[in-house]
Amino acid sequence: METYIKTNETHMISDLTVETVDTVKNVIYKNEKYFTCDICGQKFCRKWLLRKHFHCHRKEKPYSCDVCNKQFSRESLLNVHHRTHTKEKPYSCDVCGKGFSQRGNLFTHHRVHTNERPFSCDICNKDFSQKTHLNEHFRTHTNEKPFSCDICHKTFSRKSELNVHYRIHTNEKPYSCDVCYKVFSSKSNLKVHFRSHTNEKHFSCDVCHKNFSQKYSLNVHCLTHTNERPFSCDVCGKKYSRKGDLKVHSRIHTKEKPFSCDVCQKYFSRKNHLNVHFRTHTNEKPYSCDVCGKGYSQRGDLNRHYQTHTNEKPYSCDVCGKGYSQRGDLNRHYQTHRNGKPF
């Protein structure tokens, strides 16, 4: 494993390895003894550094965390890991003051301020500040999804997406709103929810200038202008502008009802239907008339009630022209024209 090097070079030691640069001076390094790894060729100025490096090839991890028992091949890695328990962040940004547990993370963070993006996709030329972000992006071209859920086997292109997905199975919701205390499984969902308190709407439609708190909501809204419906049911052919709407619709064909009431065990195909049903147990009536104060469990019931104050009758009989405020009343009226037979 040892290699004896005779050369007129200046050997510059950085961390554990030795880089060599040709020069005619500093000949005092002639006949200096170095130690080279016979697996990867890295050079070391001390034999104990070579032994430490060799752990990475043997997968040996002699250093163990006394908090969580995670193991590491080098003591320096253990020391960095230990900061996840102590929350120690010795490296801070001199621009915004944000702290980091590792010097490398601080170096990467600086690109937020400099807008430096040294990593570029060779397919679409999109630039990134971190190599890991480029690698993740590249999977959008290859459609590679190397991370798989060992419970439901759903695959993901990023490990972070898999970690968030796992919380569906564990029902873990580690992020909490400090205004209303609602909890969320992902930080991004909490961030979007928080805009409901601030009424912040960053995303605006170029056509009608309507504002939205989520980019996804804006994208879906834009389809109302183009009348585009890219998602179609492979059973009946009905088309939808949103994939989620298609998924809900498909339950009509499969008779799937994945949402169940904890009180009476009644099943529903949609979560919002379950939420509305649950008010029959709690007697909750969140929608109230601002004219007479009468409360309702559903917004639709409140809208229909409003018509009693406005005397609005949007439903009219096409036989006799009589108007009604509710469709159900019109249907019952039709029976008078059909000899009492339901319309």
C-alpha positions as CSV (number, residue, x, y, z in Angstrom):
1,M,0.0,0.0,0.0
2,E,3.0,2.3,0.4
3,T,4.6,4.1,-2.6
4,Y,8.0,5.7,-2.5
5,I,8.0,8.9,-4.7
6,K,11.1,10.5,-6.1
7,T,10.3,13.7,-7.9
8,N,11.0,17.4,-8.1
9,E,7.5,18.5,-7.1
10,T,5.9,20.7,-4.5
11,H,3.4,18.6,-2.6
12,M,0.6,20.7,-1.2
13,I,-1.4,19.1,1.6
14,S,-5.1,19.8,1.7
15,D,-7.1,18.0,4.4
16,L,-6.1,14.3,3.9
17,T,-4.9,14.1,0.3
18,V,-1.8,15.5,-1.5
19,E,-2.0,17.3,-4.8
20,T,1.2,17.6,-6.9
21,V,2.4,20.6,-8.9
22,D,5.5,20.5,-11.2
23,T,8.2,23.0,-10.2
24,V,11.9,23.4,-10.3
25,K,12.3,24.8,-6.8
26,N,11.6,23.3,-3.4
27,V,13.9,20.4,-4.2
28,I,14.0,19.7,-0.4
29,Y,11.0,17.4,-1.1
30,K,13.1,15.2,-3.3
31,N,13.1,11.6,-1.9
32,E,10.2,12.5,0.4
33,K,8.2,9.4,1.3
34,Y,4.4,9.4,0.6
35,F,1.7,6.8,1.0
36,T,-0.6,6.0,-1.9
37,C,-3.9,4.1,-1.8
38,D,-3.5,1.1,-4.2
39,I,-7.3,1.2,-4.8
40,C,-8.0,4.8,-5.9
41,G,-4.5,6.3,-6.1
42,Q,-4.9,9.1,-3.6
43,K,-1.6,10.2,-1.9
44,F,-1.1,10.9,1.8
45,C,1.8,12.4,3.7
46,R,1.2,10.2,6.8
47,K,0.6,6.5,7.0
48,W,-2.2,7.0,9.6
49,L,-4.1,9.2,7.1
50,L,-3.9,6.5,4.5
51,R,-5.3,4.0,7.1
52,K,-8.2,6.4,7.9
53,H,-8.9,6.8,4.2
54,F,-8.9,3.1,3.6
55,H,-12.1,2.8,5.7
56,C,-14.1,4.2,2.9
57,H,-13.2,1.3,0.7
58,R,-13.8,-1.4,3.3
59,K,-17.1,0.2,4.3
60,E,-15.8,0.1,7.9
61,K,-17.5,2.5,10.2
62,P,-15.7,2.5,13.6
63,Y,-17.1,5.8,14.9
64,S,-20.6,5.7,16.4
65,C,-23.0,8.4,17.6
66,D,-23.7,8.0,21.3
67,V,-27.2,9.6,20.7
68,C,-28.7,7.7,17.8
69,N,-26.0,5.0,17.2
70,K,-25.5,6.0,13.6
71,Q,-22.1,4.9,12.4
72,F,-19.4,6.8,10.4
73,S,-16.1,5.9,8.7
74,R,-14.4,9.1,10.0
75,E,-14.4,11.0,13.2
76,S,-14.8,14.3,11.4
77,L,-18.1,13.0,9.8
78,L,-19.3,12.0,13.3
79,N,-18.5,15.4,14.7
80,V,-20.5,17.1,11.9
81,H,-23.4,14.7,12.4
82,H,-23.4,15.4,16.1
83,R,-24.5,19.0,15.4
84,T,-27.8,17.6,14.2
85,H,-28.5,16.7,17.8
86,T,-26.9,19.8,19.4
87,K,-28.3,22.2,16.8
88,E,-24.9,23.8,16.7
89,K,-24.3,26.0,13.6
90,P,-20.8,27.4,13.8
91,Y,-20.7,28.8,10.3
92,S,-22.8,31.9,9.6
93,C,-23.5,33.9,6.4
94,D,-21.9,37.4,6.6
95,V,-24.7,38.8,4.3
96,C,-28.0,37.6,6.0
97,G,-26.6,35.9,9.2
98,K,-28.1,32.5,8.5
99,G,-26.3,29.7,10.4
100,F,-25.0,26.4,9.1
101,S,-23.6,23.3,10.7
102,Q,-21.2,22.6,7.8
103,R,-18.8,25.0,5.9
104,G,-19.8,23.5,2.6
105,N,-23.4,24.3,3.2
106,L,-22.5,27.9,3.9
107,F,-20.4,28.0,0.7
108,T,-23.4,26.7,-1.3
109,H,-25.8,29.2,0.4
110,H,-23.7,32.1,-0.6
111,R,-24.8,31.5,-4.2
112,V,-28.3,32.7,-3.1
113,H,-26.8,36.2,-2.7
114,T,-24.4,36.1,-5.7
115,N,-27.0,34.3,-8.0
116,E,-24.2,32.1,-9.1
117,R,-25.4,28.9,-10.9
118,P,-22.3,27.0,-12.0
119,F,-24.1,23.7,-12.9
120,S,-25.9,23.6,-16.2
121,C,-28.2,20.9,-17.8
122,D,-26.7,19.8,-21.1
123,I,-30.2,19.0,-22.5
124,C,-32.2,22.2,-21.8
125,N,-29.4,24.5,-20.6
126,K,-31.2,25.3,-17.3
127,D,-28.7,26.4,-14.6
128,F,-28.5,25.4,-11.0
129,S,-26.6,26.6,-7.9
130,Q,-26.1,23.0,-6.6
131,K,-25.0,19.9,-8.4
132,T,-27.6,17.8,-6.5
133,H,-30.3,20.1,-7.9
134,L,-29.0,19.5,-11.4
135,N,-28.9,15.7,-10.8
136,E,-32.5,15.8,-9.6
137,H,-33.6,18.0,-12.5
138,F,-31.9,15.6,-15.0
139,R,-34.4,12.9,-14.0
140,T,-37.2,15.0,-15.5
141,H,-35.5,14.2,-18.9
142,T,-34.8,10.5,-18.1
143,N,-38.0,9.9,-16.1
144,E,-35.8,8.0,-13.7
145,K,-37.4,7.4,-10.3
146,P,-34.8,5.6,-8.1
147,F,-36.6,6.0,-4.8
148,S,-39.3,3.6,-3.9
149,C,-41.8,3.4,-1.0
150,D,-41.4,0.0,0.6
151,I,-45.1,0.1,1.7
152,C,-47.0,1.0,-1.4
153,H,-44.1,0.8,-3.9
154,K,-44.8,4.3,-5.4
155,T,-41.6,5.6,-6.9
156,F,-40.1,9.1,-6.8
157,S,-37.3,11.0,-8.5
158,R,-36.1,12.7,-5.3
159,K,-35.5,11.2,-1.9
160,S,-37.0,14.2,-0.2
161,E,-40.3,13.5,-2.0
162,L,-40.2,9.9,-0.7
163,N,-39.6,11.2,2.8
164,V,-42.7,13.5,2.6
165,H,-44.7,10.6,1.0
166,Y,-43.9,8.3,3.9
167,R,-45.9,10.6,6.2
168,I,-49.1,9.5,4.4
169,H,-48.5,6.1,5.9
170,T,-47.3,7.2,9.3
171,N,-49.8,10.2,9.5
172,E,-46.9,12.3,10.7
173,K,-47.4,16.0,10.5
174,P,-44.4,17.8,11.9
175,Y,-45.1,21.3,10.6
176,S,-47.6,23.4,12.6
177,C,-49.1,26.8,11.8
178,D,-48.3,29.2,14.6
179,V,-51.6,31.2,14.0
180,C,-54.3,28.5,13.9
181,Y,-52.1,25.4,14.9
182,K,-53.2,23.4,11.9
183,V,-50.6,20.7,11.2
184,F,-49.1,19.6,7.9
185,S,-46.9,16.8,6.6
186,S,-44.7,19.1,4.5
187,K,-43.1,22.5,5.0
188,S,-44.3,23.6,1.5
189,N,-48.0,22.9,2.4
190,L,-47.6,24.9,5.6
191,K,-46.1,27.8,3.6
192,V,-49.0,27.7,1.2
193,H,-51.5,27.5,4.1
194,F,-50.0,30.5,5.8
195,R,-51.0,32.7,2.9
196,S,-54.6,32.1,4.0
197,H,-53.8,34.2,7.0
198,T,-51.8,36.9,5.2
199,N,-54.0,36.9,2.1
200,E,-50.8,36.9,0.1
201,K,-51.3,36.1,-3.6
202,H,-48.1,36.2,-5.6
203,F,-49.3,34.5,-8.7
204,S,-51.4,36.5,-11.2
205,C,-53.3,35.5,-14.4
206,D,-52.0,37.3,-17.5
207,V,-55.5,37.2,-19.1
208,C,-57.9,38.3,-16.4
209,H,-55.4,39.4,-13.7
210,K,-57.0,37.2,-11.0
211,N,-54.5,36.5,-8.2
212,F,-53.7,33.2,-6.6
213,S,-51.7,32.1,-3.5
214,Q,-50.4,29.0,-5.3
215,K,-48.8,28.6,-8.7
216,Y,-50.6,25.3,-9.2
217,S,-54.0,27.1,-8.7
218,L,-52.9,29.7,-11.3
219,N,-52.0,26.9,-13.8
220,V,-55.3,25.2,-13.3
221,H,-57.2,28.5,-13.6
222,C,-55.4,29.3,-16.9
223,L,-57.1,26.2,-18.4
224,T,-60.5,28.0,-18.0
225,H,-59.3,30.5,-20.6
226,T,-57.9,27.9,-23.0
227,N,-60.7,25.4,-22.2
228,E,-58.0,22.8,-22.1
229,R,-58.9,19.5,-20.4
230,P,-55.8,17.2,-20.7
231,F,-57.0,14.5,-18.3
232,S,-59.7,12.1,-19.7
233,C,-61.5,9.1,-18.1
234,D,-60.5,5.9,-19.9
235,V,-64.0,4.4,-19.1
236,C,-66.4,7.0,-20.2
237,G,-64.2,9.6,-21.9
238,K,-65.2,12.5,-19.7
239,K,-62.4,15.1,-19.6
240,Y,-61.0,17.2,-16.8
241,S,-58.6,20.1,-16.4
242,R,-57.1,18.7,-13.2
243,K,-55.7,15.2,-12.6
244,G,-57.2,15.3,-9.1
245,D,-60.7,15.8,-10.4
246,L,-60.2,12.8,-12.8
247,K,-59.1,10.7,-9.8
248,V,-62.2,11.6,-7.9
249,H,-64.4,11.0,-10.9
250,S,-62.9,7.5,-11.5
251,R,-64.4,6.4,-8.1
252,I,-67.9,6.6,-9.8
253,H,-66.8,3.6,-11.9
254,T,-64.8,1.7,-9.3
255,K,-67.4,2.4,-6.5
256,E,-64.4,3.2,-4.3
257,K,-65.2,5.1,-1.1
258,P,-61.9,5.6,0.8
259,F,-63.1,8.1,3.4
260,S,-65.0,6.8,6.4
261,C,-66.8,8.5,9.2
262,D,-65.3,7.7,12.7
263,V,-68.8,8.0,14.3
264,C,-71.2,6.0,12.1
265,Q,-68.7,4.3,9.7
266,K,-70.5,5.7,6.6
267,Y,-68.2,5.8,3.6
268,F,-67.6,8.5,1.1
269,S,-65.8,8.9,-2.2
270,R,-64.7,12.4,-1.5
271,K,-63.1,13.9,1.6
272,N,-65.1,17.1,1.4
273,H,-68.3,15.0,1.4
274,L,-67.1,13.3,4.6
275,N,-66.3,16.7,6.2
276,V,-69.8,18.0,5.4
277,H,-71.4,14.8,6.7
278,F,-69.4,15.0,9.9
279,R,-71.3,18.2,10.7
280,T,-74.5,16.1,11.2
281,H,-72.8,14.7,14.3
282,T,-71.3,17.9,15.6
283,N,-74.2,20.1,14.5
284,E,-71.7,22.6,13.2
285,K,-73.1,25.3,10.9
286,P,-70.2,27.4,9.7
287,Y,-72.3,29.3,7.1
288,S,-74.7,31.9,8.4
289,C,-77.1,34.3,6.6
290,D,-76.0,37.9,7.1
291,V,-79.6,39.0,6.8
292,C,-81.5,36.8,9.3
293,G,-78.6,35.0,11.0
294,K,-79.8,31.5,10.1
295,G,-77.0,28.9,10.1
296,Y,-76.2,26.1,7.6
297,S,-73.8,23.3,7.4
298,Q,-73.2,23.7,3.6
299,R,-72.5,26.8,1.5
300,G,-74.9,25.6,-1.2
301,D,-77.8,25.5,1.4
302,L,-76.9,29.1,2.4
303,N,-76.9,30.3,-1.2
304,R,-80.4,28.7,-1.8
305,H,-81.6,30.4,1.4
306,Y,-80.5,33.8,0.2
307,Q,-83.1,33.6,-2.6
308,T,-85.9,33.8,0.0
309,H,-84.6,37.3,0.8
310,T,-83.9,38.4,-2.7
311,N,-87.1,36.7,-4.1
312,E,-84.8,35.4,-6.9
313,K,-86.4,32.6,-8.8
314,P,-83.8,31.2,-11.3
315,Y,-85.7,28.0,-12.1
316,S,-88.8,28.4,-14.2
317,C,-91.3,25.9,-15.7
318,D,-91.1,25.7,-19.4
319,V,-94.8,24.6,-19.6
320,C,-96.5,27.4,-17.6
321,G,-93.6,29.8,-16.9
322,K,-94.0,29.7,-13.1
323,G,-90.7,30.5,-11.3
324,Y,-89.0,28.8,-8.3
325,S,-86.1,29.6,-6.1
326,Q,-85.0,25.9,-5.9
327,R,-84.6,23.2,-8.5
328,G,-86.3,20.7,-6.2
329,D,-89.4,22.8,-6.0
330,L,-89.5,23.1,-9.8
331,N,-89.2,19.3,-10.2
332,R,-92.1,18.8,-7.8
333,H,-94.2,21.3,-9.7
334,Y,-93.6,19.4,-13.0
335,Q,-95.6,16.6,-11.5
336,T,-98.8,18.7,-11.8
337,H,-98.3,18.7,-15.5
338,R,-97.5,15.0,-15.7
339,N,-100.6,13.8,-13.8
340,G,-98.7,13.4,-10.6
341,K,-96.0,11.3,-12.2
342,P,-92.5,12.3,-11.1
343,F,-90.6,14.3,-13.7
